[in-house]
Amino acid sequence: MRRNDEKRLEEALVLIPEEERAAWIQEAKRLGRIVDSYGRIEKKRHWNASLGKYEFVAEVSSLYNEARCADRVIIRRQHHRAMAPSGFTLDRWHREYQRAGVATTIRETE
């Protein structure tokens, strides 16, 4: 993790009780690895002619399933993190991650 990432992560966690911060840091790092993997996928969507729309490829689907949180500390504060984020959420995280680092994956902690 870059030094600037650490600073942004600390700033994002300022409202989180001290005893929960380690869990949030681990979650940010875990999601950062997933977002990195998402960024390495060359073709993220394909055209589904029968549905008449683009859809995410299987590699992306497996990543958003992997992004489900199982940490009780995190889920207690944010229940929605137990559910898989959409491919669109991964895409947004990836764009924001490139600009602002790992803190983008946990910015909704307030």
N, CA, C and O atoms as CSV, one atom per row, in Angstrom:
chain,resi,resn,atom,element,x,y,z
A,1,MET,N,N,0.847,-1.172,0.000
A,1,MET,CA,C,0.000,0.000,0.000
A,1,MET,C,C,0.895,1.239,0.000
A,1,MET,O,O,1.863,1.327,0.756
A,2,ARG,N,N,0.554,2.177,-0.852
A,2,ARG,CA,C,1.329,3.418,-0.937
A,2,ARG,C,C,1.134,4.262,0.322
A,2,ARG,O,O,0.109,4.157,0.996
A,3,ARG,N,N,2.114,5.088,0.631
A,3,ARG,CA,C,2.065,5.951,1.818
A,3,ARG,C,C,0.843,6.867,1.783
A,3,ARG,O,O,0.181,7.066,2.802
A,4,ASN,N,N,0.553,7.414,0.628
A,4,ASN,CA,C,-0.604,8.286,0.471
A,4,ASN,C,C,-1.907,7.514,0.747
A,4,ASN,O,O,-2.856,8.070,1.298
A,5,ASP,N,N,-1.942,6.235,0.360
A,5,ASP,CA,C,-3.099,5.389,0.637
A,5,ASP,C,C,-3.327,5.255,2.135
A,5,ASP,O,O,-4.461,5.327,2.609
A,6,GLU,N,N,-2.243,5.060,2.877
A,6,GLU,CA,C,-2.352,4.916,4.327
A,6,GLU,C,C,-2.954,6.164,4.960
A,6,GLU,O,O,-3.805,6.068,5.844
A,7,LYS,N,N,-2.519,7.322,4.513
A,7,LYS,CA,C,-3.034,8.589,5.052
A,7,LYS,C,C,-4.526,8.739,4.740
A,7,LYS,O,O,-5.310,9.093,5.621
A,8,ARG,N,N,-4.914,8.476,3.513
A,8,ARG,CA,C,-6.329,8.574,3.136
A,8,ARG,C,C,-7.177,7.565,3.890
A,8,ARG,O,O,-8.310,7.856,4.273
A,9,LEU,N,N,-6.628,6.386,4.100
A,9,LEU,CA,C,-7.346,5.360,4.841
A,9,LEU,C,C,-7.560,5.798,6.288
A,9,LEU,O,O,-8.651,5.624,6.831
A,10,GLU,N,N,-6.548,6.353,6.905
A,10,GLU,CA,C,-6.681,6.865,8.268
A,10,GLU,C,C,-7.743,7.958,8.337
A,10,GLU,O,O,-8.537,7.992,9.277
A,11,GLU,N,N,-7.761,8.843,7.357
A,11,GLU,CA,C,-8.755,9.914,7.319
A,11,GLU,C,C,-10.168,9.357,7.150
A,11,GLU,O,O,-11.110,9.859,7.763
A,12,ALA,N,N,-10.318,8.329,6.327
A,12,ALA,CA,C,-11.629,7.726,6.097
A,12,ALA,C,C,-12.157,7.019,7.339
A,12,ALA,O,O,-13.367,6.883,7.519
A,13,LEU,N,N,-11.237,6.566,8.199
A,13,LEU,CA,C,-11.633,5.785,9.378
A,13,LEU,C,C,-11.732,6.614,10.650
A,13,LEU,O,O,-11.912,6.053,11.731
A,14,VAL,N,N,-11.619,7.917,10.551
A,14,VAL,CA,C,-11.584,8.763,11.740
A,14,VAL,C,C,-12.853,8.610,12.590
A,14,VAL,O,O,-12.778,8.757,13.810
A,15,LEU,N,N,-13.997,8.323,11.996
A,15,LEU,CA,C,-15.242,8.181,12.755
A,15,LEU,C,C,-15.487,6.761,13.264
A,15,LEU,O,O,-16.454,6.510,13.984
A,16,ILE,N,N,-14.614,5.844,12.890
A,16,ILE,CA,C,-14.743,4.445,13.316
A,16,ILE,C,C,-14.033,4.279,14.654
A,16,ILE,O,O,-12.915,4.766,14.824
A,17,PRO,N,N,-14.677,3.589,15.617
A,17,PRO,CA,C,-14.000,3.361,16.902
A,17,PRO,C,C,-12.654,2.645,16.705
A,17,PRO,O,O,-12.513,1.785,15.836
A,18,GLU,N,N,-11.699,3.015,17.511
A,18,GLU,CA,C,-10.328,2.489,17.418
A,18,GLU,C,C,-10.299,0.957,17.359
A,18,GLU,O,O,-9.526,0.388,16.590
A,19,GLU,N,N,-11.125,0.292,18.155
A,19,GLU,CA,C,-11.095,-1.174,18.216
A,19,GLU,C,C,-11.613,-1.839,16.929
A,19,GLU,O,O,-11.432,-3.044,16.750
A,20,GLU,N,N,-12.246,-1.083,16.045
A,20,GLU,CA,C,-12.744,-1.628,14.775
A,20,GLU,C,C,-11.816,-1.333,13.599
A,20,GLU,O,O,-11.955,-1.946,12.541
A,21,ARG,N,N,-10.907,-0.438,13.759
A,21,ARG,CA,C,-10.107,0.045,12.623
A,21,ARG,C,C,-9.278,-1.036,11.943
A,21,ARG,O,O,-9.148,-1.029,10.719
A,22,ALA,N,N,-8.721,-1.954,12.704
A,22,ALA,CA,C,-7.908,-3.023,12.093
A,22,ALA,C,C,-8.749,-3.840,11.113
A,22,ALA,O,O,-8.274,-4.206,10.038
A,23,ALA,N,N,-9.989,-4.122,11.482
A,23,ALA,CA,C,-10.875,-4.883,10.588
A,23,ALA,C,C,-11.145,-4.100,9.306
A,23,ALA,O,O,-11.156,-4.670,8.214
A,24,TRP,N,N,-11.362,-2.796,9.443
A,24,TRP,CA,C,-11.626,-1.963,8.273
A,24,TRP,C,C,-10.398,-1.836,7.377
A,24,TRP,O,O,-10.524,-1.802,6.153
A,25,ILE,N,N,-9.229,-1.766,7.968
A,25,ILE,CA,C,-7.996,-1.700,7.180
A,25,ILE,C,C,-7.816,-2.994,6.388
A,25,ILE,O,O,-7.483,-2.960,5.203
A,26,GLN,N,N,-8.036,-4.129,7.043
A,26,GLN,CA,C,-7.932,-5.419,6.348
A,26,GLN,C,C,-8.949,-5.510,5.216
A,26,GLN,O,O,-8.645,-6.014,4.135
A,27,GLU,N,N,-10.169,-5.013,5.476
A,27,GLU,CA,C,-11.206,-5.040,4.445
A,27,GLU,C,C,-10.813,-4.159,3.261
A,27,GLU,O,O,-11.008,-4.550,2.110
A,28,ALA,N,N,-10.271,-2.991,3.527
A,28,ALA,CA,C,-9.833,-2.101,2.450
A,28,ALA,C,C,-8.750,-2.761,1.606
A,28,ALA,O,O,-8.783,-2.682,0.378
A,29,LYS,N,N,-7.800,-3.406,2.252
A,29,LYS,CA,C,-6.725,-4.089,1.520
A,29,LYS,C,C,-7.289,-5.243,0.686
A,29,LYS,O,O,-6.891,-5.435,-0.463
A,30,ARG,N,N,-8.219,-6.012,1.271
A,30,ARG,CA,C,-8.844,-7.131,0.556
A,30,ARG,C,C,-9.581,-6.611,-0.681
A,30,ARG,O,O,-9.416,-7.144,-1.778
A,31,LEU,N,N,-10.384,-5.580,-0.498
A,31,LEU,CA,C,-11.118,-5.017,-1.634
A,31,LEU,C,C,-10.173,-4.370,-2.641
A,31,LEU,O,O,-10.443,-4.391,-3.842
A,32,GLY,N,N,-9.081,-3.801,-2.173
A,32,GLY,CA,C,-8.090,-3.242,-3.085
A,32,GLY,C,C,-7.516,-4.299,-4.013
A,32,GLY,O,O,-7.313,-4.046,-5.201
A,33,ARG,N,N,-7.253,-5.494,-3.468
A,33,ARG,CA,C,-6.749,-6.594,-4.309
A,33,ARG,C,C,-7.797,-7.013,-5.338
A,33,ARG,O,O,-7.462,-7.321,-6.482
A,34,ILE,N,N,-9.060,-7.024,-4.930
A,34,ILE,CA,C,-10.142,-7.384,-5.854
A,34,ILE,C,C,-10.271,-6.331,-6.951
A,34,ILE,O,O,-10.430,-6.669,-8.124
A,35,VAL,N,N,-10.204,-5.068,-6.574
A,35,VAL,CA,C,-10.291,-3.984,-7.553
A,35,VAL,C,C,-9.092,-4.036,-8.511
A,35,VAL,O,O,-9.248,-3.783,-9.706
A,36,ASP,N,N,-7.917,-4.359,-8.005
A,36,ASP,CA,C,-6.755,-4.538,-8.881
A,36,ASP,C,C,-7.014,-5.653,-9.890
A,36,ASP,O,O,-6.716,-5.506,-11.075
A,37,SER,N,N,-7.571,-6.767,-9.414
A,37,SER,CA,C,-7.892,-7.885,-10.308
A,37,SER,C,C,-8.896,-7.453,-11.368
A,37,SER,O,O,-8.760,-7.804,-12.540
A,38,TYR,N,N,-9.901,-6.694,-10.955
A,38,TYR,CA,C,-10.889,-6.174,-11.899
A,38,TYR,C,C,-10.194,-5.333,-12.983
A,38,TYR,O,O,-10.515,-5.452,-14.165
A,39,GLY,N,N,-9.269,-4.510,-12.584
A,39,GLY,CA,C,-8.560,-3.656,-13.536
A,39,GLY,C,C,-7.735,-4.426,-14.545
A,39,GLY,O,O,-7.516,-3.952,-15.660
A,40,ARG,N,N,-7.274,-5.610,-14.169
A,40,ARG,CA,C,-6.462,-6.430,-15.079
A,40,ARG,C,C,-7.301,-7.206,-16.093
A,40,ARG,O,O,-6.758,-7.735,-17.063
A,41,ILE,N,N,-8.614,-7.280,-15.884
A,41,ILE,CA,C,-9.469,-7.972,-16.855
A,41,ILE,C,C,-9.589,-7.090,-18.088
A,41,ILE,O,O,-10.049,-5.950,-18.015
A,42,GLU,N,N,-9.170,-7.633,-19.212
A,42,GLU,CA,C,-9.123,-6.821,-20.428
A,42,GLU,C,C,-10.516,-6.505,-20.967
A,42,GLU,O,O,-10.832,-5.345,-21.232
A,43,LYS,N,N,-11.333,-7.515,-21.127
A,43,LYS,CA,C,-12.685,-7.309,-21.651
A,43,LYS,C,C,-13.674,-7.612,-20.529
A,43,LYS,O,O,-13.896,-8.772,-20.181
A,44,LYS,N,N,-14.259,-6.570,-19.973
A,44,LYS,CA,C,-15.100,-6.705,-18.789
A,44,LYS,C,C,-16.564,-7.027,-19.103
A,44,LYS,O,O,-17.270,-7.592,-18.267
A,45,ARG,N,N,-17.016,-6.669,-20.304
A,45,ARG,CA,C,-18.404,-6.928,-20.702
A,45,ARG,C,C,-18.451,-7.512,-22.103
A,45,ARG,O,O,-17.534,-7.343,-22.906
A,46,HIS,N,N,-19.540,-8.199,-22.366
A,46,HIS,CA,C,-19.771,-8.707,-23.711
A,46,HIS,C,C,-21.232,-8.473,-24.073
A,46,HIS,O,O,-22.092,-8.323,-23.205
A,47,TRP,N,N,-21.487,-8.447,-25.367
A,47,TRP,CA,C,-22.833,-8.217,-25.861
A,47,TRP,C,C,-23.633,-9.510,-25.799
A,47,TRP,O,O,-23.219,-10.528,-26.352
A,48,ASN,N,N,-24.769,-9.469,-25.132
A,48,ASN,CA,C,-25.691,-10.607,-25.090
A,48,ASN,C,C,-26.793,-10.305,-26.094
A,48,ASN,O,O,-27.700,-9.522,-25.813
A,49,ALA,N,N,-26.713,-10.929,-27.267
A,49,ALA,CA,C,-27.655,-10.640,-28.356
A,49,ALA,C,C,-29.082,-11.026,-27.990
A,49,ALA,O,O,-30.025,-10.339,-28.382
A,50,SER,N,N,-29.253,-12.119,-27.243
A,50,SER,CA,C,-30.618,-12.542,-26.898
A,50,SER,C,C,-31.297,-11.562,-25.936
A,50,SER,O,O,-32.518,-11.406,-25.971
A,51,LEU,N,N,-30.520,-10.909,-25.085
A,51,LEU,CA,C,-31.076,-9.905,-24.175
A,51,LEU,C,C,-31.015,-8.500,-24.762
A,51,LEU,O,O,-31.709,-7.594,-24.301
A,52,GLY,N,N,-30.177,-8.328,-25.784
A,52,GLY,CA,C,-30.033,-7.028,-26.413
A,52,GLY,C,C,-29.310,-6.013,-25.546
A,52,GLY,O,O,-29.607,-4.819,-25.589
A,53,LYS,N,N,-28.346,-6.503,-24.749
A,53,LYS,CA,C,-27.597,-5.574,-23.898
A,53,LYS,C,C,-26.241,-6.172,-23.548
A,53,LYS,O,O,-25.997,-7.366,-23.719
A,54,TYR,N,N,-25.367,-5.298,-23.051
A,54,TYR,CA,C,-24.074,-5.765,-22.558
A,54,TYR,C,C,-24.242,-6.344,-21.161
A,54,TYR,O,O,-25.088,-5.902,-20.383
A,55,GLU,N,N,-23.415,-7.346,-20.861
A,55,GLU,CA,C,-23.377,-7.894,-19.504
A,55,GLU,C,C,-21.939,-8.199,-19.131
A,55,GLU,O,O,-21.082,-8.380,-19.996
A,56,PHE,N,N,-21.686,-8.253,-17.831
A,56,PHE,CA,C,-20.329,-8.501,-17.362
A,56,PHE,C,C,-19.926,-9.942,-17.644
A,56,PHE,O,O,-20.754,-10.852,-17.598
A,57,VAL,N,N,-18.644,-10.136,-17.938
A,57,VAL,CA,C,-18.108,-11.466,-18.211
A,57,VAL,C,C,-17.996,-12.253,-16.902
A,57,VAL,O,O,-18.084,-11.677,-15.817
A,58,ALA,N,N,-17.804,-13.553,-17.009
A,58,ALA,CA,C,-17.764,-14.439,-15.841
A,58,ALA,C,C,-16.668,-14.054,-14.848
A,58,ALA,O,O,-16.864,-14.175,-13.639
A,59,GLU,N,N,-15.525,-13.595,-15.340
A,59,GLU,CA,C,-14.436,-13.206,-14.428
A,59,GLU,C,C,-14.855,-12.058,-13.520
A,59,GLU,O,O,-14.486,-12.024,-12.346
A,60,VAL,N,N,-15.628,-11.116,-14.062
A,60,VAL,CA,C,-16.123,-10.004,-13.246
A,60,VAL,C,C,-17.143,-10.520,-12.250
A,60,VAL,O,O,-17.124,-10.126,-11.084
A,61,SER,N,N,-18.035,-11.396,-12.691
A,61,SER,CA,C,-19.043,-11.968,-11.790
A,61,SER,C,C,-18.395,-12.672,-10.610
A,61,SER,O,O,-18.872,-12.554,-9.481
A,62,SER,N,N,-17.330,-13.392,-10.853
A,62,SER,CA,C,-16.664,-14.084,-9.742
A,62,SER,C,C,-16.038,-13.079,-8.780
A,62,SER,O,O,-15.979,-13.331,-7.576
A,63,LEU,N,N,-15.571,-11.948,-9.296
A,63,LEU,CA,C,-14.979,-10.928,-8.414
A,63,LEU,C,C,-16.030,-10.266,-7.539
A,63,LEU,O,O,-15.782,-10.026,-6.358
A,64,TYR,N,N,-17.205,-9.963,-8.098
A,64,TYR,CA,C,-18.167,-9.329,-7.215
A,64,TYR,C,C,-18.724,-10.307,-6.205
A,64,TYR,O,O,-19.172,-9.892,-5.136
A,65,ASN,N,N,-18.710,-11.572,-6.506
A,65,ASN,CA,C,-19.066,-12.563,-5.476
A,65,ASN,C,C,-17.969,-12.661,-4.418
A,65,ASN,O,O,-18.256,-12.819,-3.231
A,66,GLU,N,N,-16.727,-12.566,-4.846
A,66,GLU,CA,C,-15.585,-12.586,-3.925
A,66,GLU,C,C,-15.556,-11.347,-3.026
A,66,GLU,O,O,-15.024,-11.390,-1.917
A,67,ALA,N,N,-16.126,-10.257,-3.506
A,67,ALA,CA,C,-16.104,-8.993,-2.760
A,67,ALA,C,C,-17.106,-8.967,-1.599
A,67,ALA,O,O,-17.112,-8.009,-0.826
A,68,ARG,N,N,-17.942,-9.981,-1.460
A,68,ARG,CA,C,-18.847,-10.041,-0.306
A,68,ARG,C,C,-18.012,-10.064,0.965
A,68,ARG,O,O,-17.000,-10.760,1.044
A,69,CYS,N,N,-18.434,-9.316,1.931
A,69,CYS,CA,C,-17.709,-9.259,3.197
A,69,CYS,C,C,-18.270,-10.310,4.163
A,69,CYS,O,O,-19.482,-10.503,4.254
A,70,ALA,N,N,-17.371,-10.976,4.875
A,70,ALA,CA,C,-17.772,-11.957,5.877
A,70,ALA,C,C,-17.346,-11.538,7.284
A,70,ALA,O,O,-17.612,-12.254,8.250
A,71,ASP,N,N,-16.700,-10.407,7.404
A,71,ASP,CA,C,-16.203,-9.945,8.697
A,71,ASP,C,C,-17.358,-9.370,9.521
A,71,ASP,O,O,-18.020,-8.425,9.093
A,72,ARG,N,N,-17.593,-9.939,10.692
A,72,ARG,CA,C,-18.720,-9.520,11.541
A,72,ARG,C,C,-18.618,-8.068,11.986
A,72,ARG,O,O,-19.631,-7.381,12.116
A,73,VAL,N,N,-17.399,-7.605,12.219
A,73,VAL,CA,C,-17.204,-6.208,12.641
A,73,VAL,C,C,-17.707,-5.263,11.551
A,73,VAL,O,O,-18.389,-4.280,11.840
A,74,ILE,N,N,-17.375,-5.559,10.325
A,74,ILE,CA,C,-17.780,-4.720,9.192
A,74,ILE,C,C,-19.284,-4.820,8.966
A,74,ILE,O,O,-19.965,-3.806,8.809
A,75,ILE,N,N,-19.791,-6.038,8.951
A,75,ILE,CA,C,-21.211,-6.262,8.670
A,75,ILE,C,C,-22.100,-5.672,9.758
A,75,ILE,O,O,-23.202,-5.206,9.471
A,76,ARG,N,N,-21.640,-5.688,10.980
A,76,ARG,CA,C,-22.428,-5.097,12.071
A,76,ARG,C,C,-22.666,-3.609,11.810
A,76,ARG,O,O,-23.742,-3.090,12.107
A,77,ARG,N,N,-21.680,-2.938,11.264
A,77,ARG,CA,C,-21.801,-1.502,10.987
A,77,ARG,C,C,-22.500,-1.241,9.649
A,77,ARG,O,O,-23.275,-0.292,9.523
A,78,GLN,N,N,-22.221,-2.091,8.649
A,78,GLN,CA,C,-22.794,-1.910,7.308
A,78,GLN,C,C,-23.284,-3.253,6.775
A,78,GLN,O,O,-22.523,-4.011,6.173
A,79,HIS,N,N,-24.554,-3.531,7.003
A,79,HIS,CA,C,-25.147,-4.819,6.621
A,79,HIS,C,C,-25.021,-5.114,5.125
A,79,HIS,O,O,-24.836,-6.264,4.726
A,80,HIS,N,N,-25.119,-4.081,4.315
A,80,HIS,CA,C,-25.098,-4.276,2.866
A,80,HIS,C,C,-23.792,-4.871,2.360
A,80,HIS,O,O,-23.758,-5.411,1.254
A,81,ARG,N,N,-22.733,-4.788,3.124
A,81,ARG,CA,C,-21.448,-5.332,2.672
A,81,ARG,C,C,-21.423,-6.865,2.642
A,81,ARG,O,O,-20.506,-7.456,2.072
A,82,ALA,N,N,-22.416,-7.505,3.246
A,82,ALA,CA,C,-22.510,-8.964,3.170
A,82,ALA,C,C,-23.029,-9.410,1.807
A,82,ALA,O,O,-22.914,-10.580,1.443
A,83,MET,N,N,-23.599,-8.473,1.063
A,83,MET,CA,C,-24.109,-8.780,-0.275
A,83,MET,C,C,-23.032,-8.442,-1.308
A,83,MET,O,O,-22.177,-7.586,-1.080
A,84,ALA,N,N,-23.094,-9.120,-2.426
A,84,ALA,CA,C,-22.128,-8.856,-3.495
A,84,ALA,C,C,-22.406,-7.503,-4.132
A,84,ALA,O,O,-23.551,-7.202,-4.468
A,85,PRO,N,N,-21.372,-6.686,-4.302
A,85,PRO,CA,C,-21.574,-5.431,-5.040
A,85,PRO,C,C,-21.789,-5.761,-6.519
A,85,PRO,O,O,-21.390,-6.827,-6.988
A,86,SER,N,N,-22.401,-4.867,-7.223
A,86,SER,CA,C,-22.620,-5.086,-8.654
A,86,SER,C,C,-21.325,-4.878,-9.432
A,86,SER,O,O,-20.349,-4.334,-8.915
A,87,GLY,N,N,-21.339,-5.316,-10.664
A,87,GLY,CA,C,-20.216,-5.041,-11.545
A,87,GLY,C,C,-20.019,-3.545,-11.747
A,87,GLY,O,O,-18.895,-3.077,-11.929
A,88,PHE,N,N,-21.112,-2.802,-11.714
A,88,PHE,CA,C,-21.029,-1.348,-11.855
A,88,PHE,C,C,-20.331,-0.728,-10.647
A,88,PHE,O,O,-19.593,0.247,-10.785
A,89,THR,N,N,-20.566,-1.294,-9.468
A,89,THR,CA,C,-19.880,-0.814,-8.265
A,89,THR,C,C,-18.393,-1.102,-8.373
A,89,THR,O,O,-17.574,-0.241,-8.050
A,90,LEU,N,N,-18.029,-2.297,-8.821
A,90,LEU,CA,C,-16.604,-2.607,-9.020
A,90,LEU,C,C,-15.981,-1.638,-10.017
A,90,LEU,O,O,-14.853,-1.181,-9.827
A,91,ASP,N,N,-16.711,-1.330,-11.070
A,91,ASP,CA,C,-16.197,-0.401,-12.069
A,91,ASP,C,C,-15.980,0.982,-11.453
A,91,ASP,O,O,-14.948,1.607,-11.696
A,92,ARG,N,N,-16.929,1.464,-10.666
A,92,ARG,CA,C,-16.786,2.768,-10.005
A,92,ARG,C,C,-15.625,2.738,-9.028
A,92,ARG,O,O,-14.811,3.661,-9.001
A,93,TRP,N,N,-15.540,1.664,-8.210
A,93,TRP,CA,C,-14.426,1.545,-7.273
A,93,TRP,C,C,-13.091,1.596,-8.014
A,93,TRP,O,O,-12.148,2.248,-7.566
A,94,HIS,N,N,-13.021,0.906,-9.145
A,94,HIS,CA,C,-11.773,0.859,-9.903
A,94,HIS,C,C,-11.368,2.253,-10.375
A,94,HIS,O,O,-10.206,2.639,-10.249
A,95,ARG,N,N,-12.321,3.007,-10.917
A,95,ARG,CA,C,-12.005,4.361,-11.380
A,95,ARG,C,C,-11.577,5.251,-10.214
A,95,ARG,O,O,-10.604,5.996,-10.331
A,96,GLU,N,N,-12.295,5.181,-9.092
A,96,GLU,CA,C,-11.966,5.999,-7.924
A,96,GLU,C,C,-10.665,5.528,-7.271
A,96,GLU,O,O,-9.889,6.339,-6.767
A,97,TYR,N,N,-10.434,4.219,-7.282
A,97,TYR,CA,C,-9.226,3.632,-6.706
A,97,TYR,C,C,-7.984,4.154,-7.419
A,97,TYR,O,O,-6.969,4.432,-6.780
A,98,GLN,N,N,-8.061,4.286,-8.727
A,98,GLN,CA,C,-6.925,4.798,-9.491
A,98,GLN,C,C,-6.611,6.238,-9.106
A,98,GLN,O,O,-5.456,6.662,-9.149
A,99,ARG,N,N,-7.636,6.982,-8.731
A,99,ARG,CA,C,-7.464,8.391,-8.380
A,99,ARG,C,C,-7.106,8.571,-6.912
A,99,ARG,O,O,-6.236,9.376,-6.581
A,100,ALA,N,N,-7.783,7.813,-6.012
A,100,ALA,CA,C,-7.672,8.102,-4.581
A,100,ALA,C,C,-7.190,6.938,-3.720
A,100,ALA,O,O,-7.044,7.107,-2.509
A,101,GLY,N,N,-6.938,5.770,-4.293
A,101,GLY,CA,C,-6.407,4.653,-3.514
A,101,GLY,C,C,-7.468,3.830,-2.789
A,101,GLY,O,O,-8.663,3.956,-3.054
A,102,VAL,N,N,-7.006,2.989,-1.874
A,102,VAL,CA,C,-7.871,1.994,-1.232
A,102,VAL,C,C,-8.981,2.575,-0.375
A,102,VAL,O,O,-9.976,1.894,-0.127
A,103,ALA,N,N,-8.846,3.785,0.077
A,103,ALA,CA,C,-9.887,4.384,0.915
A,103,ALA,C,C,-11.222,4.477,0.178
A,103,ALA,O,O,-12.270,4.567,0.819
A,104,THR,N,N,-11.203,4.456,-1.144
A,104,THR,CA,C,-12.453,4.552,-1.896
A,104,THR,C,C,-13.358,3.356,-1.655
A,104,THR,O,O,-14.574,3.471,-1.803
A,105,THR,N,N,-12.801,2.220,-1.290
A,105,THR,CA,C,-13.615,1.029,-1.087
A,105,THR,C,C,-14.331,1.031,0.261
A,105,THR,O,O,-15.215,0.208,0.497
A,106,ILE,N,N,-13.947,1.962,1.152
A,106,ILE,CA,C,-14.580,2.006,2.471
A,106,ILE,C,C,-15.112,3.381,2.821
A,106,ILE,O,O,-15.446,3.619,3.981
A,107,ARG,N,N,-15.204,4.271,1.894
A,107,ARG,CA,C,-15.563,5.644,2.185
A,107,ARG,C,C,-16.950,5.810,2.777
A,107,ARG,O,O,-17.274,6.886,3.279
A,108,GLU,N,N,-17.778,4.772,2.732
A,108,GLU,CA,C,-19.147,4.858,3.229
A,108,GLU,C,C,-19.245,4.430,4.687
A,108,GLU,O,O,-20.271,3.877,5.084
A,109,THR,N,N,-18.233,4.660,5.486
A,109,THR,CA,C,-18.218,4.158,6.856
A,109,THR,C,C,-18.896,5.068,7.849
A,109,THR,O,O,-19.124,4.654,8.986
A,110,GLU,N,N,-19.230,6.287,7.477
A,110,GLU,CA,C,-19.858,7.190,8.423
A,110,GLU,C,C,-21.253,6.721,8.790
A,110,GLU,O,O,-21.933,7.371,9.584
